[in-house]
Amino acid sequence: MGRPAKFGEDRILDAALAVTAEGGPAAATIAAIAERLGAPSGSLYHRFGSRDLLLATLWTRCVRRFQDGFVAALDAGDAEAAALHTPRWCRGHPAEAAVLLLHRRRDLAAAWPAELAAPLEALNARAADALSAFARAAAPTATAWSSPRWTSPTAPSAATCSTAAPAAGGGRADRHGLPRRPGPVGPERLLLVFTLA
């Protein structure tokens, strides 16, 4: 029986997360990540094969962790929790939020690794399916979920229900307003409006 790896995938990704969140993608070299981890560079190449694969795996892990709470709120029919998930998650996970909000995936990996195409597609499909199911349940007569503008939240963004969240992929923060209507707007309406923005 072989001994467990001293530098497992999650430890390597945690070190990559810290370096990337602090210094951006350009700072996230294999040497810098290995130094943060206290591991030889060869351990990182043995585990991931390339810097692109390591950082793409990190980005995918961040997306999955963000989406877990968002999808759970949608599956529970909790519009308020889904609408507030982005700012809450960003406050609770500042390093992962920095990676997702400040950098596009192509900033991390110049060439997206083929072995991560299917997992990323599955993540996007999971979020889109949860959003569609929620929209159908919240507004069964609406046709919003079949609109060509319908998008799924890959990462924290203005499209994921927050009125002041930075746009996915970095860049400027957008504000999306609701049309003026008398009376309060419930969380279900907020969720539908911001996912269609």
N, C-alpha and C positions, 0 to 999 in steps of 0.2 A: 504494500500500500504506500503510495507516494505521499510525501508531506504536503500540507496545504501551501498554496502560493503565498509568499510573504507580501507581495504587492498585488492584491486582487483588483479586479476591474473597478469596483466602487471606490476604492482608495485612490486609484489613479485618476478616475473621473473627478473625485472631490478635489484633488490637487490641481487638475486642469481647470476646474470651475473657479477656484480661488485665484489662480493666475490670470485667467481670462476676465473675471469680474473686476480685478484690480487694475490690470494694464491693457485690456482689450485683446483682440485676436492676435495682433502682431507680437505681443509679449508672450503668447502661449506657444513657445517653442518646446520641442521635446526636451531640450537641455534645461529650460526653466521649470518645466513641470517635474522633471526628474529631480532637480535640485529641491523643489518645494516638498517633494515626497520623500527625499532622502534615499532615492533608488538610483541604480545605474540606468543610463539611457536605454541600454539594451533590453531591460525589463519591459519598458514601454513599447519598444518595437516588437518584442516577442509577443506581447499581449494584443497589440493593435495593428502592427504592420506598417502604419504610416501616421503622420500627424493629421492628415485629412480624416482618416477613419476615427482616430481618437476624438477629435473635436466634433465630428459629425455625430458620434455616439453620445458625446456630452450634450449636444444640442437636442438630440432626440430624447434623451433622458429628461432634460428640463421640460420639454414639451409634454411628455407623458405625465410627469408629476404635476404640471399645471392643469392639464386636462382631467386628471383623476377627480379632483374636487368639483370642477365645473360639470362634468358628465354625471357625477353622483347627485349633484343638486338638481339637474334636469330630470334624471331618472326618478327622483323622489317627488317631482312636481313642485319643487320649491323655487319659484321664480325669484324671490328676493335673494336667496342664497346664491343662485346662479348669477343674478345681476351684480351682486357685490363680491363675487368670487375673485375677480381680477384685482381690485385694490387690496383685498384682504390677503390674497396669496402673495402679492408683491411685497407687502409689508412683512409678512412672515418668512419670505424666502428672498431676501434682497440680492444675494449673489446670483441665483438662478434668474430672477427677474431682470437683473442687469444684462445678463447674457442674451435673454430673449428680447428685451425691449430695445437695447442699444445696438444690437448687431443682427444683420440678416444671416441666414444660414450660409450663404455664399461667402460672407466675410470670414467665416470659420473654416470652411472647407472649399477650396477653389474648385475641386471636382468632387461632386457628391458621390460617395462610395456606392457602388451598385448593390452591395449587400444590405444597405440600409434603405433602399427605395421601397421595398415591400413593407417593412415596419412603419415607415413614415406614412405611407399610403393608408395603412390600417389605422393608424392614429387619427388621421384626418377623417377617414370614413366613420370611425367610432364617434367622434365629436359631431359630425354632420348628421349621423343617424339619431343621436340623442337630441340634437336641436330640432330636427324635423319631427320627431315623435312628440317632443314637448309642444311645439307649435301646433301640431294637429290636435293635441289634447286641450290646449289653452284656447284655441280659436278654430273649432272644427269646420266652420264654414269659410274660413280664409283660405286663400290660395298662395299665401306668401312663400311657403316652403317649396313650391314648384317654380318660383321665379328664377330667371337666369342670373339675377343678382345675388341669389342665396349663397352665402359662403360659410364655411365652418371655421371655428376659431382654432388655429394651429397653436398660437401663442397668445399671451396677454395682449389685447389690442382694443382700440375703440370699438371694433366690431363685436367684442365680447362683453358688451353690456355696461361699460363704464363711460360716463360722460366726459371724463378727462384723462383717460388712459392713453399713453403714447401709442402711436400706430405700430402694428406688428412690423418688425424688421427695422425699427429705429427711425430716426428722423423726427420731424416736428410732432408735437401733440395736437390732435384735432379735437374740436368740441362739436358735438352733435346735439342739436336741440330738438325738442319735441314741438310739434305744431301747437299753437295756442288753443287750448280747450278749456272750457269751464270745469271747475272741480279738480280734485286730485287725480293723479295718474297712478294706477296700481302697478306693482312690480311686473305683472304679466305683460302689460302694455310696454313698459320700459324694455323688457327683454326682447320683445318682438321688434320694436322700433330700432334698437341699437344693433341687432343682428342683421337687419336689412340695410343699415347705413352704408 
